[in-house]
Structure formats: C-alpha cells, structure tokens
Amino acid sequence: MSSTKSNTIQIQFRPEQLRALRHLAALREVSIAHLVRESVDRLLEELPVEEDPLWDIVGMVEGAPKDLSEQHDKYLSEWVAEENRP
C-alpha cells in the first residue's frame, strides 16, 4: 500500500517498545515511521474483506443499472458524450 499524501499522527510507545523499534530500524536502515507503516499495512491485510470500510459505499446509489460495475466505462463514456452535446 502506497500513497503520495501522508498524514501525521502522534503515537506514544512504552520505553521497551521504543528501544526495540529503534534497534530494528537501525538494523534495517529505515525509519521508525517506516516500520510502523509497514506493520499497519500488514495488520490491514489481515482485515476480512467484509469488514473493510470501503464496503460501506456498496449500494449507496439507487437506480443504477445492474451491470454498472461491469460496464462502467460504457456508462461513463455515454455520460460524457451527453454532457458534451450542444
């Protein structure tokens, strides 16, 4: 998982966690932030698909064609053509 935009948060670690993270970061020659992002990515990969918050958008649009997910390019090009008609 990679993104061009990042957000900053503050995390408090227990002293032993911070020592271990500093040691591991030095061994791997990466930042602690990199280790934390890598760990979060692994944790999120374990999330069952059904629990992914993105699933909340499913069914939000009423009256959409039943094959919208399969034919989205077709519907999008038709919509753009309609919008560009004089």
Backbone bond lengths (Angstrom), bond angles and torsions (degrees), N, CA, C in turn:
res aa  C-N    CA-C-N  psi(-1)  N-CA   C-N-CA  omega(-1)  CA-C   N-CA-C  phi
1 M - - - 1.441 - - 1.520 108.18 -
2 S 1.309 114.27 128.98 1.451 118.29 -179.52 1.509 109.10 -142.83
3 S 1.296 115.47 146.13 1.445 120.64 179.57 1.514 108.62 -143.06
4 T 1.322 116.14 149.15 1.449 119.30 178.76 1.518 111.37 -83.33
5 K 1.309 117.65 -22.28 1.460 121.28 -179.89 1.522 109.46 -104.81
6 S 1.320 115.87 134.28 1.465 120.83 179.44 1.511 109.99 -121.11
7 N 1.300 115.41 154.55 1.458 122.54 173.87 1.518 107.77 -120.79
8 T 1.295 115.91 147.01 1.457 121.33 -179.19 1.518 109.79 -100.63
9 I 1.335 115.39 135.05 1.460 120.68 171.76 1.522 107.54 -133.80
10 Q 1.294 116.13 161.60 1.454 121.28 179.36 1.525 108.13 -108.86
11 I 1.335 115.37 131.70 1.464 121.03 -179.37 1.517 108.60 -124.88
12 Q 1.308 116.33 137.24 1.459 120.34 176.28 1.523 108.56 -103.95
13 F 1.338 115.86 125.67 1.460 122.23 178.02 1.521 109.39 -107.88
14 R 1.315 115.37 149.70 1.458 119.52 170.73 1.537 107.54 -67.30
15 P 1.313 118.29 152.75 1.472 120.60 -176.94 1.530 113.34 -53.16
16 E 1.330 116.90 -41.94 1.472 119.23 -179.01 1.533 111.86 -67.94
17 Q 1.340 116.65 -32.47 1.463 119.92 176.09 1.528 110.53 -66.37
18 L 1.310 115.33 -44.62 1.458 119.85 -178.60 1.526 111.00 -64.72
19 R 1.334 117.56 -41.27 1.472 120.43 176.66 1.518 110.73 -59.55
20 A 1.331 115.86 -46.12 1.465 120.10 -178.89 1.526 111.14 -65.18
21 L 1.327 117.01 -41.11 1.459 120.61 178.74 1.530 111.62 -64.58
22 R 1.323 116.57 -42.48 1.471 119.92 178.06 1.518 110.63 -61.51
23 H 1.322 116.14 -42.91 1.460 120.87 179.25 1.534 111.04 -62.67
24 L 1.319 116.19 -48.68 1.461 120.42 -179.58 1.530 111.69 -63.84
25 A 1.316 116.68 -41.09 1.466 120.76 178.69 1.528 110.44 -62.01
26 A 1.315 116.56 -41.23 1.464 120.03 178.54 1.526 111.02 -65.62
27 L 1.329 117.11 -42.40 1.465 120.45 178.48 1.526 111.95 -61.05
28 R 1.321 115.66 -42.22 1.469 120.70 -178.45 1.524 113.54 -85.36
29 E 1.336 115.72 -9.61 1.467 122.36 -177.54 1.532 111.47 59.21
30 V 1.334 114.76 46.41 1.466 122.49 176.25 1.523 108.04 -133.20
31 S 1.313 116.34 170.82 1.461 120.46 178.00 1.532 110.46 -82.80
32 I 1.326 114.56 161.37 1.465 119.58 173.94 1.524 109.01 -62.58
33 A 1.325 117.18 -38.70 1.467 120.80 178.58 1.523 110.52 -57.98
34 H 1.331 116.61 -40.34 1.468 120.13 178.50 1.528 110.49 -61.82
35 L 1.341 115.94 -44.61 1.469 119.53 178.68 1.523 111.41 -60.82
36 V 1.318 116.91 -42.12 1.469 121.01 -179.27 1.526 109.83 -64.89
37 R 1.361 117.53 -46.49 1.475 120.03 178.96 1.521 110.90 -60.91
38 E 1.332 116.59 -42.08 1.462 121.32 178.65 1.530 110.63 -61.13
39 S 1.321 116.62 -42.23 1.469 121.03 179.45 1.517 111.71 -66.51
40 V 1.327 116.81 -41.06 1.467 120.87 178.71 1.527 109.48 -64.17
41 D 1.340 117.08 -42.06 1.465 119.99 177.80 1.521 111.08 -58.10
42 R 1.337 116.52 -44.39 1.469 119.93 179.03 1.524 111.45 -63.64
43 L 1.307 116.27 -41.55 1.465 120.76 178.77 1.527 110.68 -62.15
44 L 1.325 117.28 -43.67 1.462 121.09 -179.14 1.528 112.16 -68.76
45 E 1.322 117.57 -29.64 1.466 120.49 176.72 1.523 111.13 -64.49
46 E 1.332 116.53 -27.24 1.467 121.22 179.63 1.522 112.45 -79.48
47 L 1.330 116.98 -13.25 1.459 121.49 -178.24 1.527 109.41 -64.26
48 P 1.317 117.82 124.60 1.460 118.99 177.59 1.530 110.01 -57.88
49 V 1.309 116.34 139.57 1.459 121.63 -176.65 1.520 111.48 -51.97
50 E 1.316 117.34 -38.66 1.461 121.36 -178.09 1.522 112.11 -63.45
51 E 1.326 118.56 -23.70 1.456 122.00 -178.32 1.521 112.77 -93.14
52 D 1.324 117.73 -2.48 1.462 121.18 179.35 1.527 108.92 -65.55
53 P 1.327 118.51 125.94 1.466 121.14 -177.86 1.527 113.61 -59.00
54 L 1.316 118.01 -22.17 1.466 119.94 178.55 1.523 111.90 -63.55
55 W 1.337 117.17 -23.21 1.459 119.55 178.86 1.528 111.76 -65.86
56 D 1.334 117.33 -16.24 1.464 120.64 179.11 1.530 112.03 -63.80
57 I 1.337 117.63 -21.10 1.465 119.60 -179.63 1.520 112.79 -80.96
58 V 1.334 116.77 -15.33 1.464 120.21 -179.38 1.522 109.43 -63.74
59 G 1.314 116.55 127.47 1.450 122.29 177.48 1.516 114.51 85.12
60 M 1.330 117.48 6.84 1.467 119.87 -178.88 1.525 112.31 -71.03
61 V 1.327 117.26 -28.35 1.459 120.41 -176.68 1.519 109.00 -96.62
62 E 1.321 115.69 120.13 1.462 119.91 178.85 1.517 109.27 -92.79
63 G 1.300 116.70 146.64 1.453 121.95 176.16 1.519 114.00 79.58
64 A 1.310 117.75 9.14 1.464 120.54 178.66 1.524 109.19 -76.06
65 P 1.339 117.01 150.50 1.469 119.31 176.72 1.530 110.47 -58.87
66 K 1.311 116.36 146.63 1.464 120.99 -177.59 1.529 112.23 -63.91
67 D 1.346 117.01 -27.41 1.466 120.09 -177.74 1.534 112.22 -99.86
68 L 1.330 117.23 22.02 1.460 121.29 -176.46 1.526 112.01 -57.27
69 S 1.325 117.65 -42.06 1.460 119.72 -178.01 1.525 111.90 -65.64
70 E 1.318 117.18 -29.90 1.466 120.61 -179.77 1.524 111.99 -88.53
71 Q 1.319 117.09 -30.75 1.464 121.22 -173.95 1.534 112.65 -113.59
72 H 1.332 117.42 26.59 1.460 119.45 -174.47 1.526 113.38 -58.14
73 D 1.348 117.72 -36.83 1.471 119.56 179.67 1.529 111.01 -63.03
74 K 1.323 115.75 -41.14 1.464 120.50 179.73 1.527 109.90 -62.33
75 Y 1.337 116.75 -49.79 1.457 120.45 -178.45 1.527 111.70 -65.63
76 L 1.316 117.07 -37.18 1.455 120.28 178.92 1.524 111.07 -65.60
77 S 1.342 116.86 -44.16 1.466 119.27 179.99 1.535 110.81 -65.82
78 E 1.327 117.36 -36.25 1.467 119.97 176.36 1.531 110.45 -64.91
79 W 1.324 116.76 -41.17 1.458 121.06 179.66 1.529 110.75 -64.39
80 V 1.331 116.83 -43.38 1.468 121.06 179.01 1.524 110.12 -63.88
81 A 1.343 117.33 -42.68 1.461 121.03 178.37 1.523 110.88 -60.38
82 E 1.347 116.42 -42.75 1.469 121.02 178.20 1.516 111.34 -62.80
83 E 1.297 117.05 -42.11 1.460 121.55 -178.66 1.524 111.49 -66.76
84 N 1.321 117.81 -29.28 1.454 122.42 -176.44 1.521 113.66 -92.15
85 R 1.328 117.50 -1.85 1.477 120.29 177.30 1.521 109.84 -70.22
86 P 1.359 116.73 139.45 1.477 119.52 178.38 1.510 112.49 -69.29
